[in-house]
């Protein structure tokens, strides 16, 4: 027992450590969750209280917002809504409306008046071309010598330029399709001027009534007039005229005489170049075998002879 009294007394003290402080981060996360849930329930409530038509309008607005904004039509404000807005101002509930007072007016066109205006403009253009060709003849000393052989007039088909023979000044070699040098110069001047208008041209070759021997069976005035018309076409192109402008080349022999009283008059031997107006051009394109010929009396007749083929 005495030994027990000397035993040292040991006191054990246990230290308890408190847990670390968590802070307020969980509160922020919880607040975000509650806000998200509130927004979700508001969305569900809006969807449940909106009609099907309004839903379609909302969908279309987000698909094509610019179309709805510019031209009106289906959109989120097409009908009354539980939320103000979508109309002309924030306090209204009627549907979206296009801003602006401009009213689209239907345009009407007078086709007859437009056609008449086109014809007047075309006639004015052909008159200007006639004046230019006449000026080119007067300004060229060489062409001035042959002024009497150049006949320009406006017909129902367009501007007609006729180059006629004189007794001592033929355009071609006798009974041939060979052009004289001064005839080539005339055609070169005309070819350059024709490029200034979009109209297409028709070329007709004419002869007098003097016939070839054995002309009925062999080479005749029909072939000669066609060959002369084609020779003029080549010379116009050589002078600078676009070949695409040529719509038709025909040989008329002596079917359309310039001087009907004297079939052998040299003036009957001529080349007729017609700068066709739109009406004559359409008629030539759609025609099935007839050729419009402008004689002195403005005759329209069917050509029953051979037509000269256009050759390059």
C-alpha positions in Angstrom: 0.0 0.0 0.0 2.9 2.3 0.7 4.1 1.7 -2.7 0.8 2.6 -4.1 0.9 5.9 -2.4 4.1 6.8 -4.2 2.8 6.0 -7.6 2.7 9.1 -9.8 -0.7 10.4 -10.8 -0.9 10.7 -14.7 -3.6 13.0 -16.0 -4.5 12.5 -19.7 -5.9 15.5 -21.5 -7.6 14.9 -24.9 -7.6 17.9 -27.2 -10.6 18.0 -29.5 -10.1 19.9 -32.9 -13.2 21.7 -34.3 -14.2 21.2 -38.0 -13.0 23.8 -40.6 -15.5 26.6 -41.4 -17.3 26.0 -44.8 -18.0 29.6 -45.7 -21.1 30.9 -47.7 -20.4 29.3 -51.2 -23.3 26.9 -50.8 -25.7 29.8 -50.3 -24.8 31.3 -53.7 -25.2 27.9 -55.4 -28.6 27.4 -53.7 -29.7 30.9 -54.8 -28.8 30.2 -58.4 -30.7 26.9 -58.2 -33.8 28.6 -56.8 -33.6 31.4 -59.5 -33.3 28.8 -62.3 -36.3 26.9 -60.9 -38.4 30.0 -60.7 -37.5 30.9 -64.3 -38.4 27.4 -65.4 -41.8 27.5 -63.7 -42.5 31.0 -65.2 -41.7 29.5 -68.6 -44.0 26.6 -68.0 -46.8 29.0 -66.9 -46.4 31.2 -70.0 -46.5 28.3 -72.3 -49.5 26.9 -70.6 -51.4 30.2 -70.8 -50.6 31.0 -74.5 -52.8 29.9 -77.3 -51.6 27.7 -80.1 -51.7 30.6 -82.6 -49.5 32.7 -80.4 -47.0 29.9 -80.1 -46.8 29.6 -83.9 -46.3 33.4 -84.1 -43.5 33.2 -81.6 -41.9 30.4 -83.5 -42.1 32.2 -86.8 -40.7 35.4 -85.4 -37.6 33.6 -84.2 -37.2 31.8 -87.5 -37.6 34.9 -89.7 -37.4 38.0 -87.4 -36.4 40.4 -90.2 -39.4 39.4 -92.4 -41.8 40.0 -89.6 -40.2 43.3 -88.6 -40.2 44.6 -92.2 -43.5 43.4 -93.7 -45.6 42.5 -90.7 -47.6 39.2 -90.7 -47.5 36.4 -88.3 -45.6 37.1 -85.2 -45.7 37.1 -81.4 -48.2 40.0 -81.4 -50.7 38.7 -83.8 -53.4 38.4 -81.1 -54.0 39.6 -77.6 -51.4 38.4 -75.1 -51.2 38.2 -71.4 -48.2 40.4 -71.6 -48.5 43.9 -73.1 -46.4 44.7 -76.1 -45.9 43.5 -79.6 -48.1 46.1 -81.2 -47.5 49.7 -82.3 -46.3 50.6 -78.8 -45.6 48.9 -75.5 -49.1 49.5 -74.1 -51.1 47.9 -76.9 -51.9 44.3 -77.3 -53.0 44.1 -80.9 -50.7 42.4 -83.4 -47.4 43.6 -85.0 -47.8 46.2 -87.7 -45.3 47.4 -90.3 -44.1 50.9 -89.5 -44.4 53.6 -92.1 -47.2 55.2 -94.1 -46.0 54.2 -97.6 -48.6 52.2 -99.5 -47.6 49.9 -102.3 -49.4 51.0 -105.4 -50.1 48.6 -108.2 -48.4 49.7 -111.4 -50.3 49.5 -114.7 -48.7 49.6 -118.1 -50.2 50.8 -121.4 -48.8 48.4 -123.9 -50.1 50.3 -126.9 -48.6 53.6 -125.6 -45.3 51.8 -125.0 -45.3 50.3 -128.5 -46.1 53.7 -130.0 -43.2 55.3 -128.1 -40.8 52.6 -129.3 -41.9 53.2 -132.9 -41.4 57.0 -132.5 -37.9 56.4 -131.0 -37.0 54.0 -133.9 -38.3 56.5 -136.5 -36.2 59.2 -135.0 -33.2 57.0 -135.0 -33.6 56.2 -138.7 -34.1 59.9 -139.6 -30.8 60.6 -137.8 -29.1 57.9 -139.8 -30.5 59.3 -143.0 -29.1 62.7 -142.2 -25.7 61.3 -141.3 -25.4 59.4 -144.6 -26.5 62.5 -146.5 -23.8 64.4 -144.6 -21.2 61.8 -145.5 -22.1 62.1 -149.2 -21.9 65.9 -149.1 -18.6 65.8 -147.2 -16.8 63.4 -149.5 -15.8 64.9 -152.9 -15.8 61.5 -154.6 -19.3 60.6 -153.3 -20.6 64.0 -154.1 -20.2 63.2 -157.8 -22.6 60.3 -157.5 -25.2 62.1 -155.3 -27.9 61.8 -158.0 -27.4 58.1 -158.0 -28.0 57.8 -154.2 -31.7 57.9 -153.2 -32.6 57.9 -149.5 -36.2 57.9 -148.2 -38.2 56.6 -145.3 -40.7 53.9 -146.1 -43.1 51.8 -144.1 -40.3 49.2 -143.7 -37.6 51.6 -142.6 -34.9 53.7 -144.1 -34.3 52.8 -147.8 -31.0 53.5 -149.5 -31.0 52.9 -153.3 -27.9 53.1 -155.5 -29.1 53.4 -159.1 -27.3 53.2 -162.4 -26.9 56.1 -164.9 -26.2 55.7 -168.5 -22.5 56.6 -168.2 -22.0 55.6 -164.6 -23.0 52.0 -164.0 -22.4 50.5 -160.6 -21.4 47.1 -162.0 -19.5 45.9 -165.0 -21.8 45.2 -167.9 -23.9 42.0 -167.3 -21.6 41.0 -164.4 -21.7 41.2 -160.6 -18.4 43.0 -160.5 -18.6 46.3 -158.6 -17.0 49.5 -159.9 -14.3 51.1 -157.6 -16.5 54.1 -156.8 -19.4 51.8 -155.9 -17.2 50.1 -153.4 -16.4 53.4 -151.8 -20.0 54.3 -151.6 -20.8 51.0 -149.9 -17.9 51.4 -147.5 -19.3 54.7 -146.3 -22.8 53.3 -145.9 -21.5 50.2 -144.1 -19.7 52.3 -141.4 -22.9 54.4 -140.8 -25.1 51.3 -140.5 -23.2 50.1 -137.4 -24.6 53.1 -135.4 -28.1 51.6 -135.3 -29.2 48.2 -134.0 -31.6 47.6 -136.9 -30.9 44.8 -139.3 -30.9 45.2 -143.1 -32.3 43.7 -146.2 -30.5 43.9 -149.6 -32.3 43.6 -152.9 -30.7 43.4 -156.3 -32.6 44.7 -159.3 -32.0 44.6 -163.1 -33.7 46.1 -166.1 -35.8 44.0 -168.5 -33.0 43.3 -171.0 -32.7 39.6 -170.9 -29.8 37.2 -171.5 -29.8 35.0 -174.5 -31.0 31.5 -173.4 -31.8 33.2 -170.1 -34.9 31.1 -169.5 -32.8 28.0 -169.2 -29.4 29.3 -168.1 -27.9 32.2 -166.3 -30.6 35.0 -166.2 -31.4 38.3 -164.6 -32.6 36.4 -161.5 -29.2 35.0 -160.9 -27.5 38.3 -161.9 -29.6 40.4 -159.5 -29.0 37.9 -156.6 -25.2 37.9 -157.3 -25.1 41.7 -157.3 -27.0 41.9 -154.1 -24.6 39.4 -152.5 -21.6 41.4 -153.9 -23.0 44.5 -152.1 -23.3 42.5 -148.9 -19.6 41.6 -149.0 -18.6 45.1 -149.7 -20.7 46.5 -146.8 -19.0 44.0 -144.5 -15.6 45.0 -145.9 -16.4 48.6 -145.1 -16.9 47.8 -141.4 -20.5 46.7 -141.1 -21.2 43.7 -138.9 -22.2 40.7 -141.0 -24.8 39.8 -138.3 -26.8 42.8 -139.3 -27.7 41.2 -142.7 -31.1 39.5 -142.4 -31.9 38.9 -146.1 -30.3 39.1 -149.5 -32.7 38.7 -152.5 -32.5 39.0 -156.3 -35.7 40.5 -157.8 -34.6 40.6 -161.4 -36.9 43.1 -163.2 -40.0 42.2 -161.1 -40.0 45.6 -159.4 -39.1 48.3 -161.9 -38.1 51.8 -160.8 -39.3 53.3 -164.1 -42.3 51.2 -165.1 -42.8 53.3 -168.2 -39.3 52.4 -169.6 -38.3 48.9 -168.5 -34.9 49.3 -170.2 -34.0 52.6 -168.4 -30.6 52.2 -166.6 -32.2 53.5 -163.4 -34.0 50.2 -163.1 -30.5 48.6 -162.5 -30.1 49.3 -158.8 -29.3 48.0 -155.3 -31.8 48.6 -152.6 -30.6 48.6 -148.9 -33.4 48.8 -146.4 -32.6 49.5 -142.7 -35.6 47.7 -141.4 -37.8 48.8 -138.5 -38.8 46.3 -135.9 -42.2 45.5 -137.5 -40.5 44.8 -140.9 -37.8 42.7 -139.2 -40.3 40.6 -137.4 -42.3 40.1 -140.6 -39.2 39.0 -142.4 -38.2 36.5 -139.7 -41.7 35.0 -139.4 -42.5 35.1 -143.2 -42.9 31.8 -145.0 -41.9 32.6 -148.5 -43.1 36.1 -149.2 -40.9 39.1 -149.4 -42.0 42.7 -148.6 -40.8 44.9 -151.5 -41.0 48.7 -151.3 -41.4 50.0 -154.8 -42.3 53.5 -155.8 -46.0 52.7 -155.0 -45.2 50.7 -151.8 -46.1 47.3 -153.4 -46.1 44.1 -151.4 -45.9 41.1 -153.6 -44.6 37.5 -153.6 -41.3 36.8 -155.3 -41.5 33.7 -157.5 -38.0 33.7 -158.7 -34.7 32.3 -157.3 -33.5 33.9 -154.1 -29.7 34.5 -153.9 -28.1 32.5 -151.1 -25.9 34.5 -148.7 -22.4 33.3 -149.0 -19.4 34.1 -147.0 
